[in-house]
Every structure is written in structure tokens, then in C-alpha cells.
Amino acid sequence: MGNAINCLPNSPKDLVALLLFDLDDTLLGNDIDTFIPAYLKTLATRMSQVADPLYLTKTLLSATHQMVENQDPSQTLEQKFDQAFYPRLGVTRQQVQPIIDDFYSLDFPHLKTLTQQKPEAIRVVHQVIDRGDKAAIATNPLFPRTAILQRLEWAGLPVGQVPYSLVPSYETFHFAKPNPAYFAEFLGQLGWLKVPVVMVGNDLELDITSAAQLGLPVFWLNQDGNPGSKAQGLQYPQGSIGDLLPWLDAAHIEPMPASFTSPHALLAVLRATPAALSSLLCHRDDHWSRSPSPGEWSPGEVLCHLRDVDAEVNLPRLQKLLNERNPFFPGQDTDPWAEIRKYHKQDGRMALDEFTSVRKSILSLLENLAPEDWERQARHAIFGPIKLRELVNIIAGHDILHIQQVYRAL
């Protein structure tokens, strides 16, 4: 059966929880106010034959800002950076890549002296793994993979010693903190596992409030015990990293539900879906037509389904709901389209591009709505009275089910 609702993955019995750990000043002592200036100065020196150091630094910071602000699910952070950086220097990436490679192999390792290991963090991460939980590195993916792997080594927690579920980087991610879509993409690349998930970090804005906007449980490493002015009275679970596992055991965190209510969370999931699918299927040419089990859709067929449902059901319904008063939506069975339209013979990569395009149209329709617009009413043949917010939640849940299906096929 093609419908992903009937093929939900079960959680492994030994998977108790998935802990998303920030890196800098969470697992690795690294004062960013000291590290970043040193990083910029060292890189500018290495590339001094390419551009004036001051201009290069200014250009790099501007390109980094472009990554942080990216909302386009068709563009990786690496692509956003490349477009904003190299043309302004008057060079191509290919021309200067050897210089950048030398920087990361020869110069970047010396920045380790600015960082410190955190023995308690090392102990806790290994304890997480030893007790059967999972750990992932939820760092801001604004660096190439090598820079993130090296910092994990500096932390005493290299990938060769810790089986991380995921380590993001600018090559494979489309969104950055504090965008809630970063966390939705993170969970999407892990197949939206039906397990308890907790974000652990020290930065209130980048790690905690942005994850909470998606609905993730959080644990704030508030080292100085100050609730902070930005918390605006909200009290998040907090303490030292040594307090994390006792808190987790007492909190009884439930698996992440595939249901969202806030516009922030809904838009994050809708934005992250094509991005996560793109990263999951990148460089997997032999998987596009592979079904997770007999009778189920392949990733290519899923993408055709998502494309057509967005284009012919979701987008028209949302447009109608925003332009008419209390419209009626008849039920529509879209599963037979797979056979009728011969999805198995269509180009999955083209379907992904087309799905991403129509999804961007939906996002454009929704992202600037006033709060009252999310409460607009419609009538649905199956669900009865329904609000726009509830309709978008159905779309988000549908996304998650099909990401799970694609993940199982891989």
C-alpha cells in the first residue's frame, strides 16, 4: 500500500531518547567572542593574496548572514554562502579551494588552543550512549564539515568514538539557528523518529527558544543561574550538564507528536520537508526507485505524490480558504493517482524540484498571514468544521508520514 499512514516506522526498543547537543560552550568550551575574531583573522591572512583582509572579513560576515537568514528550501547553506562570497571577491570557488583546504588542514587546528574540553560533558555524552539513548550534534551548521568534526575532536568527543545520529554542516543543511526550520530539518533528516527528543544547549535564543518554537522539549545549560531578560518570564528546565540525565529520567518526556499548533512550528515543518528530502536523497542514485517493502511507494513515487497533492489539493484549498468565507472542501482520494499517473515511470529528481517549487508557493501564501487569518474557518467533508491552522497541521502531518516512508526506503 502506498499510503504512508499505514506504514509508520516503529521505534527501536532500545531507543529511549534522542538528545540534541549544541557544540560550542555546551560540549566544548569555546568563547565565540574570542574564537570568531581569531578565526576571521587567520582565514584572512591565509587568503591575503586573494583579497584585502578587511574586505574579505566583511564579505565573509555578510555571506554568513545570508546563511542565517536563508528561508529557501532549495538552497543549502553552502550554496547560499558561495553565491554571496566568491563573486564579491572576483574569484570562483574552484580557484581558491586549494587555499581554503590549506586553511582548514594547516591553520584551523591551531585555534584549538582557544578552546577547552569539558570533562563533565564528555562523561554525560558517553553515559547517554552507554544507557541506550542516542546523541546528535545540533550545532549551528555555518561551517564546512571539517571545521565541525575538528571541534568535536577538540571536545574529546570525536565521531570515531561516539556514534552520533547526525552531525550537520553547511553542505547538508538548508537552515540555521535560530530558525525553527533548522530543528524541523534536523528531525526530518533523521526520519522523524517516534521517540522522545530533547534539545540541550547553553544559548537561550539559538538553542532553547528556537527549539521550543517547534515544540521540542529543551534543557537549558544556564551556567550562571540567571533566567535572563530574554526569557520574558518563561522558565525552561535548566541546570548543569550533569543535571541533564537525572532531569530526563524524572521528566518522562513523551515522543515528539506529529501535531503542531503555532504558525512558527507549522511553517517550519512545511519549509523543512523538501529540504530534508533533498538531503536524504542526495547522492543516493540507487534508492530513488527502491520501495521499503512490497506494495509501498518508492521515494520517487512519494515525491510525485507530494508534488501533486500540494499543487492540486493543498494550494487550491488554502487559496480558497483565504479568499472565500467558510468554503466547503470535498474529500479527495489521491492515492490512486500513483497508478493512474504512473508515478513509477516519472523522474523523481524532477518531481522533487517541482514539489519544492509549489511548496514555496504555499509558504509565500502563509508566511505573512495575520494571527486572525490562521483562524479562518472552512468546512471539510471528512473533518467537518476546520480552521486554516488545522488544515496546515494536516499538511504538516502528511509531510512527516511520507518522510518516514522515504527514510525507511533508505
N, C-alpha and C positions, 0 to 999 in steps of 0.2 A: 504494500500500500504506500502511495506516495506521500500522503498527509503526515507531516512530522508530528502532529499531535498524538499519533498512535505509535510513535517510536521514540519516546523520551529516553535518554540515557539514564541508567541508574547510577548512583554514586558508588564508588568502590567502598566495600565495607570498612576498610582500614583508613579511609579518608575522613578524619574527624573535622578538620577545619583548614581553610586556606588563609594564610596570613600574608598580607601585602606589606612589605617593609620598604619604607623610604631608605635611601642610602646615606647621603651627606648629613651629618650631625644626628643620624639615627643609628646606623651601623658603623659609620666611620666618622671619627672626629675630624671635622673639616669646616673651618670658619670661612664661609663663602666670601665674606668681605675681605679676607686676606688672599684666598685661593684664586678668585677670579681675576683680580688685577695682576697677580703673578703669571697666571695662565695667559692672559692677553699680552703681557709684555714679552713673555718667552716666545709666543707664536709670532708676534710682530717682528721680533728680532730674527727669527728663522726665515721669515718671508720678506725681509727688508729689501731684497733685490727685486721683489715683485711690486711693492707699493710702499709709500711713506708710512712709517709705523703708526703715526697718529691717524692718518686717513684709513689705514687698514683696520685699526681698532674700532673706529667709528662705524665703518662699514659692517664689520662683523657683529657689532652690537645691534645695528639696525636689522641685519639678516636674522639674528636670533629673535628679535622682537616679532618678525614676520612669522617665525615658527610658533611662538607663544600664542599669537593671535589667529592662527590658522583655524578655519571652520570648514574647509573644503575636504570632503571625504575622498576625493580623487587624487589628492596631493599628499605624499608623505612629507614628513618634516625635512628630510634630506632634500627632496625636490624643491620645497619652499626656500630652503637655505641657499641652494645652488642658484636659483633664479634671482635671488636678492643680493648675492655676494660676488660671484665671479664676474658677471658683466660690468659691475661698477668698478672693478679693478682693471678692466680691459683685458682680461685673460679668460681662457677656458679652464675648466676643471682639469682636463687631461694635461694641460701644460704645467700646472702647478701640483698635481697629485704626488709626484715624487718628493717634492719639498714637504708636503703635509705628512706623507708617510714617514719621512725622516724625523719630523717634529714629534710624532707620536711614539716612534721607536727609540729616539735618542734624547729628546728634551723632556717630554711629558713625564717620564719616570722620575725625574729629579724633583718634581713637585710633591712627591711622596713625603718629603721632609716637612711639608706644611701640614700634614695630617697625622692623626694618632689612632691607634687601634683602641677599641672599646672591649675589654675582656668580658664584661657582663653581656654585651651584645653577642659576642661570639658564643658564649655559653648558652644563651637563650635560643639562638638560631639552631644550634646543634640539638638542643633539647626538643625543639619543635619537631625536627626530623626524627629523632630517636623515638618519640612517643607516637609517631604515625601521622602527624599533621603534615601539611605542605607549606612551603615557603616560596614566595616570589619577590622579586626586587621591583618595587613600584617607584623607581627614581624618575625624575623628570628627563624624558628622552631627548635632550637637546644636544647630546654629544654623539659622535660615532661609537660604534660598539666597542672598539678597542679601549676608548677612554673609560667606559663604564666597567669593562672587565678588569682593567688595571686597578681601578679604585676598589673593586671588590677584593682584589689580591692585597692591596694595602690594608684593607679592613681585616685581613686574616680569614676571609670567607670566600675564597676563590671558587669559581664554578666547578673546578675539578674535585672539590671536596664537599660541596653542597649541591644536591640535586634540585636546583631551583625549577619551579614550574614554568617560569617565564622571566627573562631579563630584557626589558625594552631598550630600544635605541632609536636614533633618528632615522635609521634605514628602514625600520619596520613599523613605525608608528606615525599616525597622521595628526594626533592631537597631543597637547602638552598640558601640564598643570598650570593654572587651577581650573581648566576646562573640565566639567564633569564628563564630557565625552571621552576624555582620556581614560577614565575608570571604566566606562562602558566598553570602550575598545579593548581595554585590558581583559575584562571578563569575556568579551567576545572571542578574543584570540585563544582563550582557554576553554572555549566551547560552552560558556555559561554553565559551568558545573553547578549541580544542585547540592551545594554544600554551604556551611557557614563560611562567610568571608569577612575579614576584618582588616581595615587599613590602619597601619601603625606608623606614626611619624611625629616629627618634632615641630613642623611648621603649621601653625594654626590655619593659615589661608590655603597654602599649597596642598597640604596633606589631609587636613581634617575637615574643614568646611566644604571643600570641593567634593570630597568623597561622600560626605553626608548629604550633599545636594542630590546625589544619585540614589540615596537610601542605604548606603553602606554603613554598617556598624564601624565605629572608629575607636582607636585608643591613642590618646594624645600624650606624647612624651614631654610633658611640661616640666622641664628640669628645675625651674626656679619657683614652681608652685603658684605662679601668678596667672589668674584666669584670663588676663589680657583684655584690653579695651575692645578688641575686635569681636570678642565672643558675644557681646551685646546681651549678656545675661544668660546665654546658653551654657550649660555645664556638660561638657563631654567627659566620658570616662578618661581618667588621666592618672599618671604616675610615672615611675621609672620603668625602664625596660625590664627590670627584674620583677616588677609587679604585673607584667603582662599576662603570663600564663595562669597565675592564681586568679586574676580577674576573669580571664576567659573561661576557666573551669566553673566559676561561680555564676557567670552571666548567662550560660546556656543559650548562646546565640543560635537562632534558627537559620536554616538555609535561605539564601537570597531568593525572595519571591519574584516571579516574573510579572509583577504588577506594580505600576508606578502612578502617582497622582499629581506630582508637581510638574509644571511645564519644563522646568530645568531638567528633570530626570527624563521626561518623555522625549524632549528634543535631543538629549544626549544619546539615548538609545537609538533613535531614528538616524542620527548623524553617524553613529559609530558602526552601524550594521554593514554598509557597503565597504567601509574602511577595514573592518575586521575580516570580512570575507576576502577582500583583496589580499591582505597579508597572509591569511591562512592558505590561499591557493597559489600564492606567488612561488614560482619555481617548482611546481608540482604538476608537471605536464601529464603524468600518468594517472592522476587522480580525478581529473575533470569528469570522466565518464564512469567512474567506479561507484557502485551502489554499496551502502553499508550492509545490506542484506537483500536477498532475492525479493523483487517486487517493490523495493523502495527507490526513490529518486536518487540519481547521481548528483554531485554538486552542480554540474552544468544544467540539469533539469530544474534543480532548486532555483538557480539564478533566473532561468526563463520564467518560472512561476512567480518569483518575487517581482520581476520586471512587469509582467502583465497585470498582476494584482494591483501594483502601485499605479500603473498607467490607466487601467480600465475600471478599477473599483475605488481604490483609496483616494486618489487625486480628485476624480469627479465628485465623490461624496463630500469631501472636505470643501471643495469649491461651492457645491450646492448648499451645504450647511451654513457657510459664511455669507451666501448671497440671498438665501430664502429664509422665510420664517417657518420653523418647525417642519422641515421637509420629511418625506417618507422615503425609506430605503428598503427596497425589496431584498430578500435573501438571494445570494448568488453562490452557486457551487462551482468553484474554479478548478477543482482537482481534475475533472475530465479534460480540461484544456491540454494537459500533458500528452494525452494520446491523440486528441483531435489535431493539435498543432505540431505534433511530432517533435516534442522538445528534445528527445534523444538524438535527433539529427541536426540540431541547431548548434551554433558556435557559442560555447559557454563564456568565452572571454568577451565576445561582443555583447552577450546578454548582461554580463557584469557592468560593462560600460553604459549600456542603455538603462539598466536598473539604477546605477549611480546618478545618471542624468535626471531621471524622473524623480528620484528621491530628493535631489537637490531642489527640484521644483516644489515638492511638498514642504521641504524645510523653509524655502523662501516664503511660502504661504503662511507658515505658522510662527516663524521666529519673532515677528514684531507684533503679535497679537496683544491686545489689551487683556488684562485679567478677566474682564467680564465676557470676552469673546470665547474663552475656554469653557464657559458655562452655557453656551448656546445649545438649544435643545433640538433634537430630531426624533423621529420615530423609526424604529428598526423592526423589520418583520420578525426577526428571531429574538432580539434582546429587548424589544419594547421601547419605552422612552429612554433616550440616551443623550448624554452631553458630548460636546466635541472632545472634551478631555477624556471621556471614557472611550470614545471611538479611537482616539490616538493611542490609548493604552492597549486596545485590542491589536492595533498595528504593531506596537512595540512587542507585545507578547508573541505575535505571529513571527516577527523577526527572530526572536530568541529561539523559538522552537525550530526554525529552519537552520539557524546557526548550529544548534546542537546536532541536527541531522547531518550537516556538512562535516562537522568535526568528527562525527562517528565514521564517516566515509574515509577519513584520512588516517 
